[in-house]
Every structure is written in structure tokens, then in C-alpha cells.
Amino acid sequence: MDTGLRSCAVPSPLGELLLVASAAGLVQVFLPSSKGVPASGEERHDPAAHCLPAARHQLHDYFAGTLQEFDLPLAPEGSAFQLAVWAALRDIPYATTTSYGRLAARIGADPRTSSRAVGLANGSNPVAIVTPCHRVVGAGGDLVGYAGGLHAKRWLLDHEARVAGTVLF
């Protein structure tokens, strides 16, 4: 059954990324160690990687250090709360971090009672890197949780800091 989804693999310094898109836009970006990578047959895979040329190009430029803000049509699926969190993630400036509590406040939620829910929404972000959930850290600045593993989170933050000429940690 054709779901209308298309996928392609994109090389990156973190390993091969799997991009999944619909006609509406980018639906998912899977890091090499992500859980829940779709089983073969759930979408039409383009082994020649001709699908999603803008996403491939922008991810290449991001990893090359020449792109700091993605401009792609996105079509993640989630609850209204998750979509609000994911939208707020896209507002976190390049080479900076924020905490779960500050992210909760940014969407109008009480940081004292919503930090955990924000963390769960952040952890279920389907469009990794493009929607920069790696820029969210613990209240004390500690690296906590990342679907691609903490080594990938550290690499992404270090990469952005190098490109921007800043120090995050």
C-alpha cells in the first residue's frame, strides 16, 4: 500500500540520516541510533536519493557550517501541545541552548508543572536537527536525553558553537 510517504538516506557526520516526507513537507528525520525507524515498505524508499532535494541540500550546508537556519516545509504529526513545543524549538537561536522550564514558559505553560511534558514533547520531536531539540538542556545546563544519543547531541552543539565562534560548555 502506498502511503504517499517518500524517504531517502542522507550522509552526515553523525552517520546516515533517514528523511521521510509527504506531499505537505518533511515528516521525519531519523538519526542513525533513533528508535522507531520505519520498517521497509512503510514508505517508498528512493535509493538514488533523488527525493527531498531541498532537505538534502540544507542538511549538507548545515553540516558544512554554511547554514544556520532551515527553511523547509515541515509536516510533523502530533498533538496541539507537541506542535506548540516543536514550533518553539525552531525559535531557539543557533549555537544557543535553553532549558525545559524556559521552553515551557515560552509557550505559555507553567515551568514548574510543565517542564516534564515539554521534555516528553521535545523527546518525541520527529524532525531532529531541522527542529533543533538538541538545543534543550537540563535546568543546570547538563546534557540530558536525546533520541540520537547524548554523543550526537554533544556533537551538534559543539558543531554549532565552532561555526558560531562561541562556547556553550
PyMOL commands that set and color helices and strands:
alter all, ss='L'
color gray80, all
select helices_A, chain A and resi 53-64+80-89+100-106+111-123+133-135+150-164
alter helices_A, ss='H'
color red, helices_A
select strands_A, chain A and resi 6-10+17-22+25-30+44-45+98-99+136-137
alter strands_A, ss='S'
color yellow, strands_A
deselect
rebuild
show_as cartoon
